[in-house]
Amino acid sequence: MFTSALAFAGVAALINVTPGLDTLLVLRTSVSHGRTAGLAASLGILAGCLVWGFATAVGLTALVTASRVAYDTLRVAGAAYLVWLGASALWRSRRAVAEPQGAAPEGAEPRGVDVEGAVPRGRWAAFRAGVGTNLLNPKAGVFYMSLIPQFTPDGASVFTATLVFTAIDIVELALWYWVVSGAASALSGRIRRPAFRRRMEQVSGVAFFGFAANLLAEGGRRTA
């Protein structure tokens, strides 16, 4: 079991540091609302991973992926949510254009404070975004269902092994998101500039649309 856990940790680490939707969400949230909000988004993602891991352990993930209706419903809901996130990011970039850049001196906002002046709401919104993007993405469930069985030792409890591997994945993701949010915080002098934040929102919005299109296209590939 120890050898299998080490092997899984190595493969999962390579997958986790590959740029994707969750990493983009943490980076974009850290840039737009500060590191505290970025970490809140990370906690939401980790909570979603925990749910997917437990669902895999009890066999629910296999039922979802085996059912075309359930999978497509989750896939379309996830794509719609990503479209909403993308549209929201593009709308914020338009607001940034309209706001007078001289209203506040650069760097006046304390690190980790929500730029819109609503820290609790910003944290909860970021946490909900993390949970939503993860739980409404059926690919996250497929990741656990397809990868974990390959590392489960013969004769080992599938339930126990799945929870152990899920815990390993969550710890690795937590460390990675800590690094991502920290890097964004270290660049706070630059990322607080309205022009940079506006560009970040625009890029994020387009990227969210791209992830939504890819999720919708997944249905066509399954049919083929």
BELNOR-V951406 format. One record per backbone hydrogen bond with DSSP energy under -0.5 kcal/mol. CO is the residue of the C=O (numbers start at 1). NH is the residue of the N-H. Records with the same first field share a line. If there is no record, write none. Layout:
BEGIN
CO: NH  NH
END
This chain:
BEGIN
1: 5
2: 6
3: 7
4: 8
5: 9
6: 10
7: 11
8: 12
9: 13
10: 14
11: 15
12: 16
13: 17
15: 18
20: 24
21: 25
22: 26
23: 27
24: 28
25: 29
26: 30
27: 31
28: 32
29: 33
30: 34
34: 38
35: 39
36: 40
37: 41
38: 42
39: 43
40: 44
41: 45
42: 46
43: 47
44: 48
45: 49
46: 50
47: 51
48: 52
49: 53
50: 54
51: 55
52: 56
53: 57
54: 58
55: 60  61
56: 59
59: 63
60: 64
61: 65
62: 66
63: 67
66: 68
67: 71
68: 72
69: 73
70: 74
71: 75
72: 76
73: 77
74: 78
75: 79
76: 80
77: 81
78: 82
79: 83
80: 84
81: 85
82: 86
83: 87
84: 88
85: 89
86: 90
87: 91
88: 92
89: 93
90: 94
91: 95
92: 96
93: 97
94: 98
95: 99
100: 103
105: 108
110: 113
114: 117
118: 122
119: 123
120: 124
121: 125
122: 126
123: 127
124: 128
125: 129
126: 130
127: 131
128: 132
129: 133
130: 134
131: 135
132: 136
134: 137
136: 138
137: 140  141
138: 142
139: 143
140: 144
141: 145
142: 146
143: 147
144: 148
147: 150  151
148: 151  152
151: 153
153: 156
157: 161
158: 162
159: 163
160: 164
161: 165
162: 166
163: 167
164: 168
165: 169
166: 170
167: 171
168: 172
169: 173
170: 174
171: 175
172: 176
173: 177
174: 178
175: 179
176: 180
177: 181
178: 182
179: 183
180: 184
181: 185
182: 186
183: 187
185: 188
187: 190  191
188: 192
190: 193
193: 197
194: 198
195: 199
196: 200
197: 201
198: 202
199: 203
200: 204
201: 205
202: 206
203: 207
204: 208
205: 209
206: 210
207: 211
208: 212
209: 213
210: 214
211: 215
212: 216
213: 217
214: 218
216: 219  220
217: 221
218: 222
219: 223
220: 224
END
